[in-house]
Amino acid sequence: MAMKAEDIESMIKAALPDAEVEIIDLAGDGDHYKAIVVSTAFAGKTRVAQHQMVYGALQGNMGGVLHALALETRAPDT
């Protein structure tokens, strides 16, 4: 069973409460998404560290019920 975009967004916002999150279903199949995540928690962190924070928020669902997730992460513009 695939994850719903709303569930992905909720999990990310639970871990990163100030995050602005946009989820895009890339293939229309509920299995391949792109997430654009903007959070102050990313400030000063490498892109790898930012992505690890998002994957951590997904609580092990990556590669299971969530097959593919392209990430675009950044801290807000100051």
C-alpha positions as CSV (number, residue, x, y, z in Angstrom):
1,M,0.0,0.0,0.0
2,A,1.3,3.4,-1.0
3,M,1.6,6.4,1.3
4,K,-0.7,9.4,0.9
5,A,0.8,12.8,0.2
6,E,-1.0,14.1,3.3
7,D,0.7,11.5,5.5
8,I,4.1,12.4,4.2
9,E,3.5,16.1,4.8
10,S,2.2,15.4,8.3
11,M,5.2,13.3,9.3
12,I,7.6,15.9,8.1
13,K,5.8,18.7,9.9
14,A,5.7,16.7,13.1
15,A,9.5,16.4,13.0
16,L,10.1,19.9,11.7
17,P,7.1,22.0,13.0
18,D,8.1,25.3,11.2
19,A,8.6,23.6,7.8
20,E,6.9,24.7,4.7
21,V,6.2,21.4,2.8
22,E,5.0,20.8,-0.7
23,I,4.4,17.3,-1.9
24,I,4.2,16.5,-5.6
25,D,3.0,13.1,-6.9
26,L,5.4,12.7,-9.8
27,A,3.8,9.6,-11.5
28,G,0.2,9.8,-10.3
29,D,0.6,6.4,-8.7
30,G,1.0,7.4,-5.0
31,D,4.4,5.8,-5.0
32,H,6.8,8.4,-6.5
33,Y,6.8,11.8,-4.8
34,K,8.9,15.0,-4.7
35,A,9.0,16.9,-1.4
36,I,10.1,20.5,-1.2
37,V,10.9,21.3,2.4
38,V,11.9,24.7,3.7
39,S,12.8,24.8,7.4
40,T,14.9,27.0,9.7
41,A,16.2,23.7,11.2
42,F,18.3,23.3,8.0
43,A,20.3,26.4,8.5
44,G,24.0,25.7,8.5
45,K,23.5,22.0,7.6
46,T,24.7,20.2,4.5
47,R,22.2,19.0,2.0
48,V,23.0,15.4,3.1
49,A,22.2,16.3,6.7
50,Q,19.0,18.1,5.6
51,H,17.9,15.0,3.7
52,Q,18.7,12.7,6.6
53,M,16.5,14.9,8.8
54,V,13.6,14.4,6.4
55,Y,14.2,10.7,6.0
56,G,14.3,10.4,9.8
57,A,10.9,12.2,10.0
58,L,9.5,9.4,7.7
59,Q,10.2,6.9,10.5
60,G,11.5,4.0,8.3
61,N,8.8,4.2,5.6
62,M,11.3,5.2,2.9
63,G,11.9,2.2,0.7
64,G,8.9,0.4,2.1
65,V,5.4,1.9,1.7
66,L,7.1,5.0,0.3
67,H,8.9,3.7,-2.8
68,A,10.6,6.9,-4.1
69,L,11.0,10.4,-2.7
70,A,13.0,13.1,-4.5
71,L,13.9,15.9,-2.1
72,E,14.6,19.6,-2.4
73,T,15.5,21.1,0.9
74,R,16.7,24.5,2.1
75,A,16.6,27.0,4.9
76,P,14.4,30.0,4.4
77,D,15.8,33.0,2.7
78,T,16.9,35.6,5.2
